[in-house]
Amino acid sequence: MRQVIAGRLFDTERATRVACGGNGLSRRDFNSIEESLYKTTKGAWFTAGEGGPATRYARTVGTNEWTGGEAIIPMSKEEALRWLEQNATADIIEANAEYLPQIEEA
């Protein structure tokens, strides 16, 4: 998937997929989300995903009519860390620590 957002090209083929996540719902569910977190060679973070008509991936197809869709969503380092905390293991987070806000020992 490729998308230009704010003059920047995000390309899932050229970026590194760091982790996958989703809410585990059936693809037929309006709230279903499946997405992957990517890191570009320049250190930018984004998710590429798809979801049902009741998700952030929804798109309009008419007046008050929605369908599922797919999109790329750029993320800050802080947003990427929060996404990883919810969807990935500590090992994956530690492997990408140099590209994320500082992680401290508890």
matplotlib code that plots the C-alpha trace (Angstrom):
import matplotlib.pyplot as plt

x = [0.0, 1.3, -0.1, 1.1, 0.2, 1.3, 3.8, 5.5, 5.3, 4.5, 5.0, 4.6, 6.8, 9.8, 9.3, 10.0, 7.0, 7.6, 4.4, 0.9, -2.2, -6.0, -9.0, -9.6, -13.1, -14.5, -13.9, -17.6, -18.0, -18.4, -15.8, -13.1, -9.6, -6.4, -3.3, 0.5, 3.0, 5.8, 9.0, 10.6, 14.3, 14.1, 12.6, 9.0, 6.2, 2.9, 0.2, -1.3, -4.6, -8.1, -11.3, -15.1, -17.5, -17.5, -13.7, -11.2, -10.8, -14.4, -15.2, -18.4, -20.3, -23.3, -25.4, -25.1, -23.8, -20.4, -18.3, -15.0, -11.8, -8.1, -5.5, -2.1, -2.0, 1.2, 2.2, 4.6, 7.2, 5.0, 1.9, 4.0, 5.2, 1.6, 0.5, 3.4, 2.5, -1.0, 0.0, 3.5, 5.9, 8.6, 11.2, 9.9, 9.7, 13.2, 14.5, 13.1, 14.0, 16.5, 13.6, 11.1, 10.9, 13.1, 11.9, 12.9, 13.3, 10.5]
y = [0.0, 3.5, 6.8, 10.4, 12.3, 15.9, 15.7, 12.5, 9.1, 6.2, 2.8, -0.6, -2.3, 0.0, 0.3, -2.3, -4.0, -4.0, -5.6, -6.6, -6.1, -5.9, -6.4, -10.0, -9.5, -11.2, -9.3, -9.2, -7.2, -3.4, -2.8, -5.2, -3.7, -5.3, -3.3, -3.4, -0.9, 0.2, 2.1, 3.9, 4.1, 7.7, 6.7, 7.8, 5.6, 4.6, 2.0, 0.4, -1.2, -1.9, -1.9, -2.0, 0.8, 1.7, 2.2, 4.9, 3.2, 3.8, 5.7, 7.3, 5.9, 8.2, 10.3, 8.6, 5.4, 4.0, 1.0, -0.5, 0.7, 0.8, 3.5, 4.5, 6.6, 8.4, 8.3, 10.2, 8.2, 8.5, 7.2, 4.3, 3.4, 3.4, 1.2, -1.2, -1.4, -2.6, -4.9, -6.2, -7.9, -6.3, -7.9, -6.1, -2.8, -3.2, -4.1, -0.7, 1.4, 3.6, 4.9, 5.4, 7.7, 6.5, 3.4, 3.1, 0.1, -0.1]
z = [0.0, -0.8, 0.2, 0.1, 3.2, 3.9, 1.0, 2.4, 0.7, 3.0, 1.3, 3.0, 0.5, 1.3, 5.1, 7.8, 9.3, 13.1, 14.4, 13.6, 15.7, 15.6, 17.8, 16.9, 15.6, 12.5, 9.3, 9.0, 12.2, 11.7, 14.4, 13.0, 12.7, 11.4, 11.1, 11.0, 12.4, 10.0, 10.4, 7.4, 6.7, 7.8, 11.2, 10.5, 12.0, 10.4, 10.5, 7.5, 8.1, 7.3, 9.3, 9.2, 8.8, 12.5, 12.6, 11.8, 8.4, 7.4, 4.2, 3.1, 0.1, 0.3, 2.7, 6.1, 4.4, 5.3, 4.3, 5.5, 4.1, 4.3, 4.9, 6.1, 9.3, 10.2, 13.9, 16.2, 18.2, 21.2, 19.4, 18.0, 21.5, 22.8, 19.8, 20.5, 24.2, 23.2, 20.4, 20.7, 23.1, 25.2, 23.0, 19.9, 21.8, 23.1, 19.6, 18.3, 21.4, 19.6, 17.4, 20.3, 23.3, 26.2, 28.0, 31.6, 33.9, 36.4]

ax = plt.figure().add_subplot(projection="3d")
ax.plot(x, y, z, "-o")
ax.set_aspect("equal")
plt.show()
